[in-house]
Amino acid sequence: MIKELFKSRRFITVLSMALTLVIMVISNFFIPSDTMPVEFSTVPILSLLLGPYAIVGFLIVEVLNWIFFFKVTNPQFILFNGVFVILLGTLPWKLWYCIQNKNGFEVPNMNSLYNFIKELVILLIIALESYILINNDLCMIETPNMNLYFSTAVMSFVLLLIFIGLFGRFKIPVYTPRMQFKKILPKKIYDLSLLISICILVGIILTKNFNNNYIVILSLIFTTIFLIKPYEKGVFDIDSTIKLNMFYKVCISIFIIIIILSLFITISIVGAVNLIYHFNEEVNREVLFYDYVSIFANFIIVFLIPLIIYMLFLERQMINPIKQLSKYLSNDIDTYDDVERLENNLNSITVKNEIKSLSESLIDMEKNLVDYGAELIEVTSEKERYETELKLAHDIQNSMIPTDFENFNENKNFDIWGSMEAAREVGGDFYDYFQINEDNIGFVIGDVSGKGVTAALIMVKAMTLIEDYAKQYKDLSKVFYEVNNELCNGNSEGLFVTCWFGRLNTKTGEVTYINAGHNPPLIKGESGFEYLNSEPDLVLAAMEDMPYDEKVIQLGHGDMIYLYTDGVTEANDNYKGFYGEERLQNILNSHKSDDLNVIIDSIKKDIDEFCNNQEQFDDTTMFILRFN
C-alpha cells in the first residue's frame, strides 16, 4: 500500500505541500517573518527523496505564502522566483542521480562517507542558490546576513538525517527517475554548465551584486542546461528502498551528540549576551536572534570537520572490514577450493583488530567444516549418513572442550579440572577456560536446552561467542548482552542456554561472574563448600536486548569454585528420586582436601552408585577451580 502511494505523483505533490506547510507554520511561530524563510531548508530533502513533483507541491504553498502573507501582486516577481524555485529544487535530484557513486547508482542514503560528503555538498550548493534568491531585488524579504545561509544548510542536513531514517525504518520507497532525456549536447557540456552556474553564484556572493537580474538569469540558464543532462544507463534498475546500515546509525548518534553540544554552548553564549543586553538596552533583540542562529550554525559546521575525519577512520577500520566479512561469508563454502578462495578474500582485510582475529578464526572453522563435510559425502546409505553426522558433531564437540588442564595450570597460582559426559553421542553441555590477558582467565559452564546435533551446534556457537566477546569487553554485562543477541539471531529452533561465566584475577583472587539462569555454584571457604546465593539473570537466547548484571566474590588461598550442570543434581534411578543438591554438597565436603581430579572422579563414582550404573538420562558436566 505504501509503495503504491509513493508511486503516485499526485500523492507526492500533496504530501510535499503538507510538509512544507507544517515547516512554514512552525518556523513562522518561532522565527521572525523577515528572516530567511526556513522552509527553503526542506527543498533538497523533498527533491532527493520525493523527486521533482515534490518541488511542484512546495512551489504551490510558497506562491500562496507570497500572495496572502507578503501581499505580492507583482506577476514578474512570482514568475521569476517560481522558475528559480523549480530549478534549484530539481537540482539536488539531478545532482544525485547524475554523479555516480563508487558502488554504482543507489537512492540517497548516508551509508558511506562518500555519500555523506556528496549529500553535504549538494545541500551547500542548494543553500547557496536559496541565499541568492532571497537577496535578489525581486524578492520582498529583507536581505539576511551570510550566517543564515549556513543555518539553512545545517537545518537541511539535520532534516535529511531524520527523513532518511524514517524512510528506511518504515520501508517507504524513494521516488527514482522515470524518464530519460534525449542527449542533445556532449556530456562534458552539461557538467561545464553546472560549474559555470556555481561560479556565477559564488561571484554574486563575493561582489554582493544581488540586484543584477541579468547575471542571475544567466546562472539559471546554465543550471537549466545541466538539468536536461540524460541519466547514465542502468539508473532505472536501482532498488528504491533505503537500507539503514551501521554507518548511518553511528553517524546519526554522533550528530545528535554534536547538536546537543552545540546547543549547550550556544545557550551558554546566549545567556552571557542576554546579561549584556540588560545593561545595554540599545541592543536590538532581533539582531541578537540572528547572532544566536549564527553561533549555533557555526558550531555545527566546525564540528563537521572532525566528524568527517572520524567517520573516515571508522569506515576504514570497522565498517568496511565488516562489510567485506559479511560479503565473503555469504558465499557457499562446499569445497577446498571455496575455502582457499575464502582465505584469500579474508586475507585482504588488512586491519589489525578483533575483526582480523575473527576472520582468521572463521577460516579455521570453515576448513574444519569442509573437512567434516567431505566425510559426509562418502556416506551413501541413510543410516551411515546419520551415524556420520553424529560422529561429526561428536568430534566437533569434543574438539571444542579443552582438556589440557596441567599445561594451562603450569607455573600459575591456580588449578583447574573438568569433565563432560554426554547422555547421547552429542549433547548440549559444555565448559571452557581461556586466557583473557596477563592477569585474568575466563572459565564458563553451560547447558543448551535439548539434545543432539542442534544443541551441539548451539554449544559451539555459544562457546566461541563468549570467548571472543570476553576478550573484547571488560564489562561482563556487555559480554553476555552481545552473546545473547547473537544467539537469538536465527534461533529458529527456540533453544536457550543456561550459563555461568567467571573471570578470575590470578593475582588478587577476585572473581567477577555473571549467571544466565544456571545452577548456583558451590564455593569452598574456611567452613567447606557452600552454595553461592545470588539471583540468576534470564537464560541466553530467550529474548533480545536483555540486561545482565555482573557480581564479584573474593577467593582466598585454597578456596575453590565448583560448577556443574543439572545432569548432576537431577541424576536418578527411577526409585530413589534425584541425586540432589544436598548429596552433592556432602560428597564435595568429604573430599575437599583431595586433588581436583580426585574430587571430580569421586562425584562421578557416587552418581553411578546412586543410579545403579544405569544409562544416564542427561549430560553430566563438572568444572572445578582452586585459587592457590
C-alpha angles and dihedrals in degrees: 000000000000092000092053092048093053091050088063114094091201092055091048091050093050093044092051090050090054094047092048091049092051093049090046094051092047093047094047090051095054103026129055111261096234094061124094107298107258091207088076087073088069094057098086092042093052090045098047096045105028103026134222095323089063088059089054089056091047091051092051091056092042093052091050088050091052092049102042103027103033094028092230113178098161108111090196089060093049093046096045097045092038090059089045092053093048093050098044090042094054093043097079091054092049093045092052097050096038096051105069119221124231091254097041130264121336139155119274108288139145095229096126140025090250092058090042091058093039093056091044091055091048091052092050091051093050092045088052092053091046089054091052090050094052092047095049114112091237090065116087095208118103116259110265125211122260094256091070088063089063090044091057091049092049092048090049091052093050092048091048091053090052097045094046088054092049094047091048095044096050097035093241109170119236118233105251128190114291101179136047121217117222114252108251104159133032114278094248092056092063094052091043089053091055091049091050091048092052092046090053091051092049089048090053090052094048095046093036087224095150096145098063100100093183092063091048091049090050089055090050091053093054090046089053091053090055092048092061091056108126119241122251118262114273098028090119094060096066123118109254094208120097113229115203112218135181093274092060093046092050091044095053093045091052092045091052089054090050092051092049091048092047091049091050092051092043093050090050091053091044090054091053092048091050089055089054090048091058088058094042112044092177090076110107112237091210090056088051090054091054089050092051092052091046093050092052094046093047092051090051091051093048091051091049092071096060088039092059091046091050093046089052090054092045093049094050098041102037119004101046094046090050090050090050091048092050092046095050095044092051089071119091115258108205107135140036088256088058090051091049091050091048090050092052091048094048091048087062087069098095101179118118103221141085092298090064091048090050092050091052091050090050091053090056091045092050090049090053092047092050090047092053091040090057089058091053091055090060092058112093109175124067092238094049091046091052092049091047090052090053091048090049092052091044092052092047091049095047092045089054094051108081120223103171093109098148095049091047091049095047115126092352131115096241139062129212137186135172145179135195126185117179118216089220134020088287132015144177101248121105145163130191142176131191143163112263098181139325094293104030138060128188126220128181142176126192146168125212115209112247132021139254134043097331092054090047092053091049087049091054092048093048093049093048094048095047093052094045095048094040088061092048102046130045092199109079090202088064090046094056092040090059095040091050093052092047092051091047090055109093094357093148092156092059093231122159135199130223110206142174116196128183135183116205123202099216093204102047102025092233113149120201110193144173128200122207102190096305131139114278113258125233117243120204113213133151093303096046133257116346130172114256107242109215134129111252123224126230118297118260122265093022099103135357125247095020118159121236127196125216121215134193135223130177122230122204126208109293094017118134140202118210118196126188143163127240090261086079101051094034096050109127144167096215091253110057096040122225125353087235140200095271094057090047091053092048095051090048093052091048090057100031092121095050128097115277095250089051091052091052093046091048091054092048090050092048091050091050091051091048092051094043089242091291122156109282118250099204137028113275116211130167136174130182133187130189124195111214 
